[in-house]
Amino acid sequence: MQSYDYIIIGQGIAGTVLSFQLKAEGCRVLVINKTDQNSSSRVAGGLLNPLTGRKIVLSWKAEELFPYLWPFYREMESATKTHFLHPISIYRPYAEIADQNDLSGKSADHRYEPFIENLNAVAEEGIHAPIGGVSMLQSGWADLNPLLDAYRTYLGEDYLEEVFDEQELHHSSEGVKYKGYTAKGIIYAQGKSVAESQYWNWLPFRPVRGEVLMFKSDRELEKIYNKGVFVLPMGNGLYKTGSTYDHADLSNAITEKGKRIITEKLAAFWQLPFELVKHQAGVRPATKDRRPFVGQHPEYSNIYIFGGLGSKGVSLAPYFGAALKSLLLHQKPISEEVSILRYFKS
Ligand SMILES: Cc1cc2nc3c(=O)[nH]c(=O)nc-3n(C[C@H](O)[C@H](O)[C@H](O)COP(=O)(O)OP(=O)(O)OC[C@H]3O[C@@H](n4cnc5c(N)ncnc54)[C@H](O)[C@@H]3O)c2cc1C
């Protein structure tokens, strides 16, 4: 029998971040994961976008999430000896003059100020933005595939590549046992498929399928552009663009419809020739109230969840992973807005 402090199921961004945080506190952590190239984290754009929505507003909890995530991911870069973090400006073209006026009013709010670089920014050549746009601070993207691969190497023998079989999980007030492993607790961080768990199937999930495209262009742009779809420069003339939102079809299949939606939205501002090179789809582990699911099972004290990160897992994971770590190690309660107890009560 091999003993650990915690077992984590899933090595998407949720399991990766949380296990790193627990290991940094000296915990022994086993991560069980079955690689899926269509998992949400593998397909994601990885955008870190503090100003979002049609009305260009501060994204939920941006003031708390963003100052925390940058140093956190830098620490992960140095621990894994991998470069995956790209702090670059996101440029959001205005749809109408009113957008600029609205944002200009909001910029007086001290919460907006740290995220606005220029309210009258000029787009690079090849981008159609006739009335200008806003360029952001503390924005960018994280290239998740190199991070996930490097972190797996970092875990070494504490990584198990296999499908977790819930029938093999035994738990008591003493802890949990899974095959040849024991631990104080187990954390489900397995993305959309946690909805199939007998311990978590009562939570209101609302998964959303999304498609992304990659294309080549002979122009190197410096910023991320975002209007209806994002376009992010991955380097060497390669760009990622997306995405779509589909609640009905929850397969990983790519579709002509998805491609058409993305390319039509892209054409509204991207004016350079390009050549499509890849098309992918994945399912976001989203929830009905669009808030994460974090916390301890209400009946089984050694079973936990870290999920429901929806369409913003890259910016949410560090902050809420730290919250779950504080619950595990210091019994600090999870805030009500993300705690799963919000559903157990009702
Ligand atoms: C098209 C698209 C674009 C997106 N763009 C962005 C973006 O720009 N910015 C952003 O922040 N977020 C984005 N997201 C959302 C982001 O991908 C998610 O919020 C995040 O990746 C969820 O991470 P996770 O670790 O919870 O789940 P996942 O990434 O799904 O990871 C779960 C892991 O658990 C494994 N697993 C599942 N079941 C088992 C089992 N039984 N046994 C073993 N292993 C198992 C899976 O294979 C996977 O490796 C996007 C998502 C999509 C689909």
PDBQT file of the ligand as one rigid body, heavy atoms in Angstrom, charges set to zero:
ROOT
HETATM    1  C1  LIG A 401     -13.239  25.786 -27.212  1.00  0.00    +0.000 C 
HETATM    2  C2  LIG A 401     -12.864  26.185 -25.821  1.00  0.00    +0.000 A 
HETATM    3  C3  LIG A 401     -12.197  27.376 -25.611  1.00  0.00    +0.000 A 
HETATM    4  C4  LIG A 401     -11.859  27.773 -24.308  1.00  0.00    +0.000 A 
HETATM    5  N1  LIG A 401     -11.153  28.932 -24.130  1.00  0.00    +0.000 NA
HETATM    6  C5  LIG A 401     -10.796  29.298 -22.878  1.00  0.00    +0.000 A 
HETATM    7  C6  LIG A 401     -10.037  30.474 -22.666  1.00  0.00    +0.000 A 
HETATM    8  O1  LIG A 401      -9.662  31.161 -23.612  1.00  0.00    +0.000 OA
HETATM    9  N2  LIG A 401      -9.712  30.817 -21.388  1.00  0.00    +0.000 N 
HETATM   10  C7  LIG A 401     -10.096  30.040 -20.321  1.00  0.00    +0.000 A 
HETATM   11  O2  LIG A 401      -9.784  30.399 -19.165  1.00  0.00    +0.000 OA
HETATM   12  N3  LIG A 401     -10.801  28.916 -20.486  1.00  0.00    +0.000 NA
HETATM   13  C8  LIG A 401     -11.161  28.524 -21.735  1.00  0.00    +0.000 A 
HETATM   14  N4  LIG A 401     -11.892  27.394 -21.909  1.00  0.00    +0.000 N 
HETATM   15  C9  LIG A 401     -12.383  26.693 -20.721  1.00  0.00    +0.000 C 
HETATM   16  C10 LIG A 401     -11.300  25.864 -20.058  1.00  0.00    +0.000 C 
HETATM   17  O3  LIG A 401     -10.832  24.960 -21.005  1.00  0.00    +0.000 OA
HETATM   18  C11 LIG A 401     -11.872  25.148 -18.836  1.00  0.00    +0.000 C 
HETATM   19  O4  LIG A 401     -12.407  26.078 -17.925  1.00  0.00    +0.000 OA
HETATM   20  C12 LIG A 401     -10.796  24.344 -18.112  1.00  0.00    +0.000 C 
HETATM   21  O5  LIG A 401      -9.861  23.826 -18.991  1.00  0.00    +0.000 OA
HETATM   22  C13 LIG A 401     -11.403  23.224 -17.303  1.00  0.00    +0.000 C 
HETATM   23  O6  LIG A 401     -10.364  22.516 -16.708  1.00  0.00    +0.000 OA
HETATM   24  P1  LIG A 401     -10.602  21.198 -15.852  1.00  0.00    +0.000 P 
HETATM   25  O7  LIG A 401      -9.275  20.774 -15.368  1.00  0.00    +0.000 OA
HETATM   26  O8  LIG A 401     -11.675  21.444 -14.858  1.00  0.00    +0.000 OA
HETATM   27  O9  LIG A 401     -11.219  20.126 -16.863  1.00  0.00    +0.000 OA
HETATM   28  P2  LIG A 401     -10.526  19.345 -18.090  1.00  0.00    +0.000 P 
HETATM   29  O10 LIG A 401      -9.666  20.222 -18.868  1.00  0.00    +0.000 OA
HETATM   30  O11 LIG A 401     -11.649  18.659 -18.794  1.00  0.00    +0.000 OA
HETATM   31  O12 LIG A 401      -9.606  18.269 -17.401  1.00  0.00    +0.000 OA
HETATM   32  C14 LIG A 401     -10.091  17.090 -16.806  1.00  0.00    +0.000 C 
HETATM   33  C15 LIG A 401      -9.064  15.986 -16.931  1.00  0.00    +0.000 C 
HETATM   34  O13 LIG A 401      -9.558  14.828 -16.261  1.00  0.00    +0.000 OA
HETATM   35  C16 LIG A 401      -9.421  13.709 -17.099  1.00  0.00    +0.000 C 
HETATM   36  N5  LIG A 401     -10.441  12.727 -16.738  1.00  0.00    +0.000 N 
HETATM   37  C17 LIG A 401     -11.787  12.838 -16.857  1.00  0.00    +0.000 A 
HETATM   38  N6  LIG A 401     -12.384  11.739 -16.392  1.00  0.00    +0.000 NA
HETATM   39  C18 LIG A 401     -11.390  10.904 -15.965  1.00  0.00    +0.000 A 
HETATM   40  C19 LIG A 401     -11.381   9.619 -15.371  1.00  0.00    +0.000 A 
HETATM   41  N7  LIG A 401     -12.494   8.923 -15.101  1.00  0.00    +0.000 N 
HETATM   42  N8  LIG A 401     -10.178   9.066 -15.079  1.00  0.00    +0.000 NA
HETATM   43  C20 LIG A 401      -9.039   9.727 -15.311  1.00  0.00    +0.000 A 
HETATM   44  N9  LIG A 401      -8.998  10.960 -15.867  1.00  0.00    +0.000 NA
HETATM   45  C21 LIG A 401     -10.160  11.544 -16.186  1.00  0.00    +0.000 A 
HETATM   46  C22 LIG A 401      -9.595  14.291 -18.499  1.00  0.00    +0.000 C 
HETATM   47  O14 LIG A 401      -9.098  13.430 -19.491  1.00  0.00    +0.000 OA
HETATM   48  C23 LIG A 401      -8.803  15.587 -18.373  1.00  0.00    +0.000 C 
HETATM   49  O15 LIG A 401      -7.429  15.349 -18.578  1.00  0.00    +0.000 OA
HETATM   50  C24 LIG A 401     -12.210  26.946 -23.208  1.00  0.00    +0.000 A 
HETATM   51  C25 LIG A 401     -12.831  25.734 -23.423  1.00  0.00    +0.000 A 
HETATM   52  C26 LIG A 401     -13.165  25.327 -24.724  1.00  0.00    +0.000 A 
HETATM   53  C27 LIG A 401     -13.820  23.991 -24.931  1.00  0.00    +0.000 C 
ENDROOT
TORSDOF 0
